[in-house]
Amino acid sequence: MSDPLLEVRDLWVRFPTRQGIFDAVRGISFQLGRERLGIVGESGSGKSMTGRAILRLIRPPGIVEAERIALQGANLPDLDEPAMREVRGQQISMVMQDPKFSLNPVMRVGDQLAEAYLLHNEGGRRAARLKALEMLEAVSINDPERVMRAYPHEVSGGMGQRIMIAMMLIPNPQILIADEPTSALDVSVQRQVLSIMDGLVRERGMGLIFISHDLNLVADFCDRVLIMYSGRVVEVCDAAKLQQATHPYTRGLLDALPRLDDPVRKLAVLKRDAAWADAPSVAS
Amino acid sequence: MSAIEINGLNVWFGDGRDRVDAVRTASLAVAQGESFGLVGESGSGKSTILRAITGLAPTWSGRISVEGKNLSGARRSRDFYKRVQMVFQDPYASLHPRHSVDQVLSETLHLHGIGDIDRRVPTLLDDVGLGPRFRFRYPHQLSGGQRQRVAIARALAGEPHVLLLDEPTSALDVSVQAEILNLLTDLRAERGLTYLMVSHDLPVIGHMCDRLAVMRGGEILEIMDVDQLRQGTPTESYTRELLAASVH
């Protein structure tokens, strides 16, 4: 792959507990180019922790260790907190699962968008307002003027998530990390939000890390997929070839899904093998 | 005799200016031993129908009858709850955090007036594929799938004929979803249960149900066979859109 935007090498996330250290992410490595990279896994597989660890958003007592998280020459673990704050938003942005919890409930949408602009740019309120309007239009919101005046509880889930995407793209980051961005949305709205995100990411030549539990969605939407199990990457494959995946865990996940075109009386049940958790991570 | 029959059901919340009509003139009939699905987007009123049946949505009009008996208002008899039980979406929220599995099931058996509780609890656990070692655990010591099994065991305690399933696997991982759906399939086959199941996931409804109703904005748009869904030939254009959005 030519010039990776982000290179992660030997990333660990650990949590001290009463029963000893719990390793949520266990030494994974991957590279991200100007592409859409999917990270799939079940709850507890460490996929969200991976996204958060890159931005150092793991709260103490959680510990993040990595040999390298290289972003354009800089090694993120070496940066101090003020420098890290510059990276967040400016270079790497993150969209979380539920817009209800990531928007400020007592601030108008327009003010929140303007704040995101003013934090990262020189320029007055007028410029911020124009930028906010422009971004709302970019995420296909028809009446941006009204939405600017609205409070978060006055907009729907799909619109809230589009507002979040607009806000995250205002500082013009090179990388967007989306953690289950559409899981809280209806299927019909899901598609719309994804295609808006897709368009913006392509247009700007950004790298996207798309974290999801939904195999089919990721296969449809991403270029490459990492499959995580118990803190490790068990398989890496081209999204288009996901149906031909070979690892028994990936196969198990695919077979456990009911299909409209292939009725069965009983669904295949995933049989877990302790060896999967012990096998070393697949590098990509 | 139908297990569930609903005619011209209206359910609303609030009044005057704030009135929301959650369900409008909905009619459907579920035969004894049938598995019937309700699909639609959030806010389409699918869960509200289940809530009206169980008495959790007190303001409704129209006719609801369960096993030939007409229901009224929000009060339901003890006998009703022995025949009809509901399983909720979120097993994290539907189990009391400070009650052990044993307390949850014993209390339910007691309320149903069933004796011999000490022997019945392990049997119930066994029915849902949980061993006796789970009996004295608290919800936080269980995984999501295990909690949902406890919730199903609780629903089965009174030996109901009808189960109302409100998105029973939406909060679970796909591998766990497969286990719970298989359990529900087996239970229905063994006991001849009737299911009325709500889901936004068309493949899940396709797997579990014989017939389904598609809802939008509180109204039932169409009722069809699962075969019709599988072949992708619904009558309404809205159902086709829904199908296109959910099949990858």
Interface residues (C-beta under 8 A of the other chain):
Chain A: E42 S43 G157 D186 V187 S188 V189 Q190 R191 H213 L215 N216 L217 A219 D220 G252 L253 A256 L257 P258 R259 L260 D261 P263 V264 R265 K266 L267 A268 V269 L270
Chain B: E41 S42 G144 D173 V174 S175 V176 Q177 A178 E179 L181 N182 T185 H200 L202 P203 V204 G206 H207 M208 L229 R230 G232 E241 L242 A245 S246 V247 H248
